[in-house]
Amino acid sequence: MSLFAFAPSHGPRWQLGLQAAIGLTVPIVVLTLLGMPTLGYVAASGAFTVLFAGAAPVVERAKVLPLVGIGLTLSAMAGAYAAAEPWLVSIGIVAIALISSGLAFGFRLGPPGPLFFVLMFGLSAQVIAHSPVTPLEYTAAVAGGCLFAYLVAVSPLLVPRVRARRARPLRELLPGPALDTDAKMLLLRVAIVSVLGVLIGSFVDPARSYWIVGAAIAVIGSAAARKAAFQRGMHRMLGTVLGVGVYALLVLLHPSGLWIALLLGIMQFSVELVVVRHYALALMIITPLVLLLTGAATGQIGSMDVALERIIDTIIGATLGAVSGILHSKPLPKNPPSDVSQ
């Protein structure tokens, strides 16, 4: 994963990008027109649902994505109701990280793994703390956003030939629960960076702990290889710094109302086109996207203080994730001895 080269393409991603953009944009547009823009930004986070099982056939995504949507909604609900107690948020970050990682690795969910469950928890706590939205309203908006995103993702089933494809049983799509050697190592690393991230966050700012932990988990990814962790750490640091610069330029345009929806949709579409080919470039788009979305939901859009905090938090988290790569599974010998007892 070079900083100066694109990874090979694994097929077109414009369909996934379009679905994610629609899932993000439409709730903002509709609820803004209805006079509830804050709930629109909250519901837009349901678009995270689309990002899972992106390479699977639509008939199989139709089976997997409801579970993802439920997981995201529960994470949001937990964050919303924990928001009033900072200590509960800190405990919740570690708990959500461990539970979502255990399920993602144990059932081989695949990319993006546990990351968005942790972010959903933390973002929910942050928004509730800075907006008049109640936890119940917040949870309902996220649930509605996840449902809408699911309907967008499975809309190709309206085409008969797409619907006619046979889907594997859910137990084959999500085999488990079972943790192999690599999965156990990944879970251990997530546990370590989650606890350390929350402890560091308690000294920096407890409200920012989720971003530190999220950055660390993103760097860990779903590969136990040590080299992958260091490479993703470098990509995340560089991409975030550049992304804050992009955010500063966008703030000069003073985006508001429906223009924010359009801008976020374009950015989300662009992310899905490049994320598998160049992680740093994707982060350069993801960072201003998240800053705009959370800023609009909390009324803090345009705050460069928050943007600079994201750089610090990302550097801390990415460093934790990269250093955790020191812990890695021992490779099997090239010619393992036979064992008649197996």
DRENDO-1510 file (C-alpha; in Angstrom, 1 decimal, always signed):
<recs>
REC; n; res; u; v; w
REC; 1; MET; +0.0; +0.0; +0.0 .
REC; 2; SER; +2.3; +2.8; -1.3 .
REC; 3; LEU; +1.7; +6.4; -0.6 .
REC; 4; PHE; +2.7; +7.2; -4.2 .
REC; 5; ALA; +0.8; +4.5; -6.1 .
REC; 6; PHE; -2.7; +3.3; -6.6 .
REC; 7; ALA; -3.6; -0.3; -5.8 .
REC; 8; PRO; -5.1; -2.4; -8.6 .
REC; 9; SER; -8.8; -2.0; -9.2 .
REC; 10; HIS; -11.0; -4.9; -8.2 .
REC; 11; GLY; -13.9; -3.9; -10.4 .
REC; 12; PRO; -16.3; -0.9; -10.7 .
REC; 13; ARG; -17.4; +0.7; -7.5 .
REC; 14; TRP; -19.6; +3.4; -8.9 .
REC; 15; GLN; -22.8; +1.5; -7.9 .
REC; 16; LEU; -21.8; +1.3; -4.3 .
REC; 17; GLY; -20.7; +4.9; -4.4 .
REC; 18; LEU; -24.0; +6.0; -5.8 .
REC; 19; GLN; -26.0; +4.0; -3.2 .
REC; 20; ALA; -23.9; +5.5; -0.4 .
REC; 21; ALA; -24.4; +9.0; -1.8 .
REC; 22; ILE; -28.1; +8.6; -2.1 .
REC; 23; GLY; -28.3; +7.1; +1.4 .
REC; 24; LEU; -26.5; +10.1; +2.8 .
REC; 25; THR; -28.1; +12.9; +0.7 .
REC; 26; VAL; -31.8; +12.1; +0.6 .
REC; 27; PRO; -32.4; +12.1; +4.4 .
REC; 28; ILE; -30.8; +15.5; +4.7 .
REC; 29; VAL; -32.7; +17.0; +1.8 .
REC; 30; VAL; -36.1; +15.6; +2.9 .
REC; 31; LEU; -35.8; +16.4; +6.6 .
REC; 32; THR; -34.3; +19.9; +5.8 .
REC; 33; LEU; -37.3; +20.7; +3.6 .
REC; 34; LEU; -39.6; +19.5; +6.5 .
REC; 35; GLY; -37.9; +21.9; +8.9 .
REC; 36; MET; -35.8; +19.2; +10.8 .
REC; 37; PRO; -32.3; +19.6; +9.4 .
REC; 38; THR; -30.6; +18.3; +12.5 .
REC; 39; LEU; -32.5; +15.0; +12.3 .
REC; 40; GLY; -31.6; +14.9; +8.6 .
REC; 41; TYR; -27.9; +14.9; +9.4 .
REC; 42; VAL; -28.5; +12.2; +12.1 .
REC; 43; ALA; -30.4; +10.0; +9.7 .
REC; 44; ALA; -27.7; +10.5; +7.1 .
REC; 45; SER; -25.3; +8.5; +9.2 .
REC; 46; GLY; -27.5; +5.4; +8.4 .
REC; 47; ALA; -25.7; +5.5; +5.0 .
REC; 48; PHE; -22.9; +3.6; +6.7 .
REC; 49; THR; -25.1; +0.5; +6.2 .
REC; 50; VAL; -24.4; +0.6; +2.5 .
REC; 51; LEU; -20.7; +0.3; +3.0 .
REC; 52; PHE; -20.8; -3.3; +4.2 .
REC; 53; ALA; -20.7; -6.5; +2.0 .
REC; 54; GLY; -20.1; -4.3; -1.0 .
REC; 55; ALA; -18.6; -7.0; -3.1 .
REC; 56; ALA; -21.4; -9.5; -2.5 .
REC; 57; PRO; -24.3; -10.0; -4.9 .
REC; 58; VAL; -27.4; -8.0; -4.1 .
REC; 59; VAL; -29.4; -11.1; -3.1 .
REC; 60; GLU; -26.8; -11.8; -0.4 .
REC; 61; ARG; -26.4; -8.2; +0.7 .
REC; 62; ALA; -30.2; -8.3; +1.3 .
REC; 63; LYS; -29.6; -10.9; +4.0 .
REC; 64; VAL; -26.5; -9.4; +5.6 .
REC; 65; LEU; -27.3; -5.6; +5.7 .
REC; 66; PRO; -30.3; -5.8; +8.1 .
REC; 67; LEU; -28.0; -7.2; +10.7 .
REC; 68; VAL; -25.5; -4.4; +10.0 .
REC; 69; GLY; -28.3; -1.8; +10.3 .
REC; 70; ILE; -29.5; -3.2; +13.6 .
REC; 71; GLY; -25.9; -3.1; +14.9 .
REC; 72; LEU; -25.5; +0.5; +13.9 .
REC; 73; THR; -28.8; +1.5; +15.4 .
REC; 74; LEU; -28.0; -0.2; +18.7 .
REC; 75; SER; -24.6; +1.5; +18.7 .
REC; 76; ALA; -26.2; +4.8; +18.1 .
REC; 77; MET; -28.8; +4.2; +20.8 .
REC; 78; ALA; -26.1; +3.2; +23.3 .
REC; 79; GLY; -24.1; +6.4; +22.6 .
REC; 80; ALA; -27.2; +8.6; +22.7 .
REC; 81; TYR; -28.3; +7.3; +26.1 .
REC; 82; ALA; -24.8; +7.3; +27.6 .
REC; 83; ALA; -24.0; +10.9; +26.5 .
REC; 84; ALA; -25.1; +12.4; +29.8 .
REC; 85; GLU; -22.3; +10.6; +31.7 .
REC; 86; PRO; -18.7; +10.9; +30.4 .
REC; 87; TRP; -17.5; +7.9; +32.3 .
REC; 88; LEU; -20.3; +5.8; +30.8 .
REC; 89; VAL; -19.2; +7.0; +27.3 .
REC; 90; SER; -15.6; +5.9; +28.0 .
REC; 91; ILE; -16.7; +2.5; +29.2 .
REC; 92; GLY; -19.1; +2.3; +26.2 .
REC; 93; ILE; -16.4; +3.0; +23.7 .
REC; 94; VAL; -14.3; +0.0; +24.9 .
REC; 95; ALA; -17.4; -2.2; +25.1 .
REC; 96; ILE; -18.7; -1.4; +21.7 .
REC; 97; ALA; -15.2; -1.8; +20.2 .
REC; 98; LEU; -14.8; -5.3; +21.8 .
REC; 99; ILE; -18.3; -6.5; +21.0 .
REC; 100; SER; -18.4; -5.2; +17.4 .
REC; 101; SER; -14.8; -6.5; +16.8 .
REC; 102; GLY; -15.6; -9.9; +18.2 .
REC; 103; LEU; -18.7; -10.2; +16.1 .
REC; 104; ALA; -17.1; -8.8; +12.9 .
REC; 105; PHE; -14.0; -11.1; +13.2 .
REC; 106; GLY; -15.9; -14.0; +14.5 .
REC; 107; PHE; -18.5; -14.0; +11.7 .
REC; 108; ARG; -16.1; -12.8; +9.0 .
REC; 109; LEU; -18.1; -9.7; +8.3 .
REC; 110; GLY; -15.2; -8.2; +6.3 .
REC; 111; PRO; -14.4; -4.5; +5.6 .
REC; 112; PRO; -15.0; -2.0; +7.0 .
REC; 113; GLY; -15.3; -4.3; +10.1 .
REC; 114; PRO; -16.0; -2.8; +13.5 .
REC; 115; LEU; -15.0; +0.8; +12.7 .
REC; 116; PHE; -18.4; +2.3; +12.0 .
REC; 117; PHE; -20.0; +0.8; +15.0 .
REC; 118; VAL; -17.5; +2.5; +17.2 .
REC; 119; LEU; -17.8; +5.8; +15.3 .
REC; 120; MET; -21.6; +5.6; +15.5 .
REC; 121; PHE; -21.5; +5.2; +19.3 .
REC; 122; GLY; -19.1; +8.2; +19.7 .
REC; 123; LEU; -20.8; +10.4; +17.2 .
REC; 124; SER; -24.1; +9.8; +18.8 .
REC; 125; ALA; -22.8; +10.8; +22.2 .
REC; 126; GLN; -21.2; +13.9; +20.8 .
REC; 127; VAL; -24.3; +15.1; +18.9 .
REC; 128; ILE; -26.6; +14.5; +21.8 .
REC; 129; ALA; -24.3; +16.5; +24.0 .
REC; 130; HIS; -24.4; +19.5; +21.7 .
REC; 131; SER; -27.9; +19.5; +20.2 .
REC; 132; PRO; -31.5; +19.6; +21.5 .
REC; 133; VAL; -32.3; +16.2; +20.0 .
REC; 134; THR; -33.4; +13.6; +22.6 .
REC; 135; PRO; -31.9; +10.1; +22.7 .
REC; 136; LEU; -35.2; +8.6; +21.5 .
REC; 137; GLU; -35.5; +11.0; +18.5 .
REC; 138; TYR; -31.8; +10.4; +17.7 .
REC; 139; THR; -32.3; +6.6; +17.8 .
REC; 140; ALA; -35.4; +6.8; +15.6 .
REC; 141; ALA; -33.6; +9.0; +13.1 .
REC; 142; VAL; -30.7; +6.6; +12.8 .
REC; 143; ALA; -33.0; +3.6; +12.5 .
REC; 144; GLY; -34.9; +5.4; +9.7 .
REC; 145; GLY; -31.7; +6.3; +8.0 .
REC; 146; CYS; -30.4; +2.7; +8.2 .
REC; 147; LEU; -33.7; +1.4; +6.8 .
REC; 148; PHE; -33.6; +3.9; +3.9 .
REC; 149; ALA; -30.0; +3.0; +3.1 .
REC; 150; TYR; -30.9; -0.7; +3.1 .
REC; 151; LEU; -33.8; -0.1; +0.6 .
REC; 152; VAL; -31.4; +1.8; -1.6 .
REC; 153; ALA; -28.8; -1.0; -1.4 .
REC; 154; VAL; -31.3; -3.7; -2.4 .
REC; 155; SER; -33.1; -1.6; -5.0 .
REC; 156; PRO; -31.4; -3.6; -7.8 .
REC; 157; LEU; -33.6; -6.5; -6.8 .
REC; 158; LEU; -36.4; -4.8; -8.8 .
REC; 159; VAL; -34.6; -6.1; -11.9 .
REC; 160; PRO; -35.8; -9.7; -12.5 .
REC; 161; ARG; -32.4; -11.1; -13.5 .
REC; 162; VAL; -30.8; -9.7; -10.3 .
REC; 163; ARG; -33.5; -11.1; -8.2 .
REC; 164; ALA; -33.3; -14.5; -9.8 .
REC; 165; ARG; -29.8; -15.1; -8.6 .
REC; 166; ARG; -29.6; -17.7; -5.9 .
REC; 167; ALA; -28.2; -16.5; -2.5 .
REC; 168; ARG; -26.2; -18.6; -0.2 .
REC; 169; PRO; -27.6; -19.2; +3.3 .
REC; 170; LEU; -26.9; -16.6; +6.0 .
REC; 171; ARG; -24.8; -19.2; +7.9 .
REC; 172; GLU; -22.5; -19.4; +4.9 .
REC; 173; LEU; -22.3; -15.6; +4.3 .
REC; 174; LEU; -21.5; -15.1; +8.0 .
REC; 175; PRO; -19.8; -18.3; +9.1 .
REC; 176; GLY; -19.1; -18.6; +12.8 .
REC; 177; PRO; -18.8; -17.8; +15.5 .
REC; 178; ALA; -15.2; -18.8; +15.4 .
REC; 179; LEU; -11.9; -16.9; +15.9 .
REC; 180; ASP; -8.9; -18.2; +14.1 .
REC; 181; THR; -5.3; -17.3; +15.1 .
REC; 182; ASP; -5.3; -14.0; +13.1 .
REC; 183; ALA; -8.8; -13.0; +14.4 .
REC; 184; LYS; -7.8; -13.6; +18.0 .
REC; 185; MET; -4.7; -11.4; +17.4 .
REC; 186; LEU; -6.8; -8.6; +15.8 .
REC; 187; LEU; -9.2; -8.8; +18.7 .
REC; 188; LEU; -6.4; -8.5; +21.2 .
REC; 189; ARG; -5.0; -5.5; +19.4 .
REC; 190; VAL; -8.4; -3.8; +19.3 .
REC; 191; ALA; -8.8; -4.4; +23.1 .
REC; 192; ILE; -5.4; -2.9; +23.8 .
REC; 193; VAL; -5.8; +0.2; +21.6 .
REC; 194; SER; -9.4; +0.8; +22.9 .
REC; 195; VAL; -8.3; +0.8; +26.5 .
REC; 196; LEU; -5.2; +2.9; +25.8 .
REC; 197; GLY; -7.1; +5.3; +23.6 .
REC; 198; VAL; -9.8; +5.9; +26.2 .
REC; 199; LEU; -7.1; +6.4; +28.9 .
REC; 200; ILE; -5.2; +8.9; +26.7 .
REC; 201; GLY; -8.5; +10.6; +25.8 .
REC; 202; SER; -9.3; +11.1; +29.5 .
REC; 203; PHE; -6.2; +13.3; +29.7 .
REC; 204; VAL; -6.8; +15.1; +26.4 .
REC; 205; ASP; -10.6; +15.3; +26.3 .
REC; 206; PRO; -12.9; +12.4; +27.1 .
REC; 207; ALA; -15.3; +13.5; +24.4 .
REC; 208; ARG; -12.7; +12.9; +21.8 .
REC; 209; SER; -11.8; +9.4; +22.9 .
REC; 210; TYR; -14.0; +7.7; +20.3 .
REC; 211; TRP; -12.0; +9.3; +17.5 .
REC; 212; ILE; -8.7; +8.2; +18.9 .
REC; 213; VAL; -10.0; +4.6; +19.2 .
REC; 214; GLY; -11.7; +4.8; +15.8 .
REC; 215; ALA; -8.5; +5.8; +14.1 .
REC; 216; ALA; -6.6; +3.0; +15.8 .
REC; 217; ILE; -9.2; +0.4; +14.8 .
REC; 218; ALA; -9.2; +1.7; +11.3 .
REC; 219; VAL; -5.4; +1.3; +11.1 .
REC; 220; ILE; -5.6; -2.3; +12.5 .
REC; 221; GLY; -8.2; -3.1; +9.8 .
REC; 222; SER; -8.9; -6.8; +9.1 .
REC; 223; ALA; -5.3; -7.9; +8.3 .
REC; 224; ALA; -3.1; -9.1; +11.2 .
REC; 225; ALA; +0.1; -8.4; +9.2 .
REC; 226; ARG; +2.5; -6.0; +10.9 .
REC; 227; LYS; +3.5; -4.2; +7.6 .
REC; 228; ALA; -0.2; -3.5; +6.8 .
REC; 229; ALA; -0.7; -1.7; +10.2 .
REC; 230; PHE; +2.3; +0.6; +9.7 .
REC; 231; GLN; +1.2; +1.4; +6.1 .
REC; 232; ARG; -2.4; +2.2; +7.0 .
REC; 233; GLY; -1.1; +4.3; +9.9 .
REC; 234; MET; +0.9; +6.5; +7.6 .
REC; 235; HIS; -1.9; +6.7; +5.1 .
REC; 236; ARG; -4.4; +7.7; +7.8 .
REC; 237; MET; -2.1; +10.4; +9.3 .
REC; 238; LEU; -1.3; +12.0; +5.9 .
REC; 239; GLY; -4.9; +11.7; +4.6 .
REC; 240; THR; -6.3; +13.3; +7.8 .
REC; 241; VAL; -3.9; +16.3; +7.7 .
REC; 242; LEU; -4.7; +16.9; +4.0 .
REC; 243; GLY; -8.4; +16.4; +4.7 .
REC; 244; VAL; -8.4; +19.1; +7.3 .
REC; 245; GLY; -6.8; +21.4; +4.7 .
REC; 246; VAL; -9.7; +20.5; +2.3 .
REC; 247; TYR; -12.2; +21.2; +5.1 .
REC; 248; ALA; -10.7; +24.7; +5.7 .
REC; 249; LEU; -11.1; +25.5; +2.0 .
REC; 250; LEU; -14.7; +24.2; +2.0 .
REC; 251; VAL; -15.6; +26.3; +5.1 .
REC; 252; LEU; -14.7; +29.4; +3.1 .
REC; 253; LEU; -17.6; +28.7; +0.9 .
REC; 254; HIS; -20.0; +28.8; +3.9 .
REC; 255; PRO; -22.0; +25.8; +2.8 .
REC; 256; SER; -25.5; +25.6; +4.3 .
REC; 257; GLY; -28.9; +24.0; +3.8 .
REC; 258; LEU; -29.3; +21.8; +0.7 .
REC; 259; TRP; -25.8; +22.7; -0.5 .
REC; 260; ILE; -24.3; +20.7; +2.3 .
REC; 261; ALA; -26.4; +17.7; +1.3 .
REC; 262; LEU; -25.1; +18.0; -2.3 .
REC; 263; LEU; -21.5; +18.5; -1.2 .
REC; 264; LEU; -21.7; +15.5; +1.2 .
REC; 265; GLY; -23.2; +13.3; -1.5 .
REC; 266; ILE; -20.4; +14.1; -4.0 .
REC; 267; MET; -17.8; +13.5; -1.4 .
REC; 268; GLN; -19.3; +10.2; -0.3 .
REC; 269; PHE; -19.5; +9.0; -3.9 .
REC; 270; SER; -15.9; +10.0; -4.4 .
REC; 271; VAL; -14.7; +8.1; -1.3 .
REC; 272; GLU; -16.2; +4.8; -2.5 .
REC; 273; LEU; -14.4; +5.2; -5.9 .
REC; 274; VAL; -10.9; +5.5; -4.3 .
REC; 275; VAL; -11.0; +3.9; -0.9 .
REC; 276; VAL; -9.8; +0.5; -2.0 .
REC; 277; ARG; -7.1; +1.9; -4.3 .
REC; 278; HIS; -5.5; +4.7; -2.2 .
REC; 279; TYR; -6.4; +4.9; +1.5 .
REC; 280; ALA; -4.7; +8.3; +2.1 .
REC; 281; LEU; -6.6; +9.9; -0.8 .
REC; 282; ALA; -9.9; +8.5; +0.6 .
REC; 283; LEU; -9.1; +9.9; +4.0 .
REC; 284; MET; -8.5; +13.3; +2.4 .
REC; 285; ILE; -12.2; +13.2; +1.5 .
REC; 286; ILE; -13.5; +11.3; +4.5 .
REC; 287; THR; -12.1; +13.8; +7.0 .
REC; 288; PRO; -13.9; +16.9; +5.7 .
REC; 289; LEU; -17.0; +14.8; +5.1 .
REC; 290; VAL; -17.2; +13.7; +8.7 .
REC; 291; LEU; -16.3; +17.2; +9.9 .
REC; 292; LEU; -19.1; +18.8; +7.8 .
REC; 293; LEU; -21.6; +16.2; +8.8 .
REC; 294; THR; -21.0; +16.3; +12.6 .
REC; 295; GLY; -20.5; +20.1; +12.5 .
REC; 296; ALA; -23.9; +20.6; +10.8 .
REC; 297; ALA; -25.5; +18.2; +13.3 .
REC; 298; THR; -24.0; +20.0; +16.4 .
REC; 299; GLY; -24.0; +23.5; +15.1 .
REC; 300; GLN; -20.2; +23.7; +15.1 .
REC; 301; ILE; -19.7; +23.8; +11.3 .
REC; 302; GLY; -16.7; +25.9; +10.4 .
REC; 303; SER; -14.9; +25.3; +13.7 .
REC; 304; MET; -11.2; +24.9; +12.9 .
REC; 305; ASP; -10.5; +24.1; +16.6 .
REC; 306; VAL; -12.5; +20.8; +16.1 .
REC; 307; ALA; -10.6; +20.2; +12.8 .
REC; 308; LEU; -7.2; +20.6; +14.5 .
REC; 309; GLU; -8.3; +18.3; +17.3 .
REC; 310; ARG; -9.1; +15.7; +14.7 .
REC; 311; ILE; -5.5; +15.8; +13.5 .
REC; 312; ILE; -4.1; +15.3; +17.0 .
REC; 313; ASP; -6.6; +12.5; +17.8 .
REC; 314; THR; -5.9; +10.8; +14.5 .
REC; 315; ILE; -2.1; +10.9; +15.0 .
REC; 316; ILE; -2.5; +9.4; +18.5 .
REC; 317; GLY; -4.9; +6.8; +17.3 .
REC; 318; ALA; -3.0; +5.9; +14.1 .
REC; 319; THR; +0.2; +5.6; +16.1 .
REC; 320; LEU; -1.5; +3.2; +18.6 .
REC; 321; GLY; -2.9; +1.1; +15.7 .
REC; 322; ALA; +0.4; +1.0; +13.9 .
REC; 323; VAL; +2.4; +0.1; +17.0 .
REC; 324; SER; -0.1; -2.6; +17.8 .
REC; 325; GLY; +1.2; -4.3; +14.7 .
REC; 326; ILE; +4.2; -5.4; +16.8 .
REC; 327; LEU; +1.8; -8.0; +18.0 .
REC; 328; HIS; +1.2; -10.4; +15.1 .
REC; 329; SER; +0.5; -14.0; +14.5 .
REC; 330; LYS; +3.5; -16.3; +13.9 .
REC; 331; PRO; +3.5; -17.5; +10.3 .
REC; 332; LEU; +3.1; -21.2; +9.7 .
REC; 333; PRO; +6.2; -23.1; +8.5 .
REC; 334; LYS; +6.3; -23.6; +4.8 .
REC; 335; ASN; +6.3; -27.4; +5.1 .
REC; 336; PRO; +4.5; -28.2; +8.3 .
REC; 337; PRO; +5.0; -31.7; +9.6 .
REC; 338; SER; +2.2; -34.1; +9.2 .
REC; 339; ASP; +0.1; -35.0; +12.2 .
REC; 340; VAL; -1.8; -38.2; +12.0 .
REC; 341; SER; -3.9; -37.3; +15.0 .
REC; 342; GLN; -5.6; -34.5; +13.1 .
</recs>
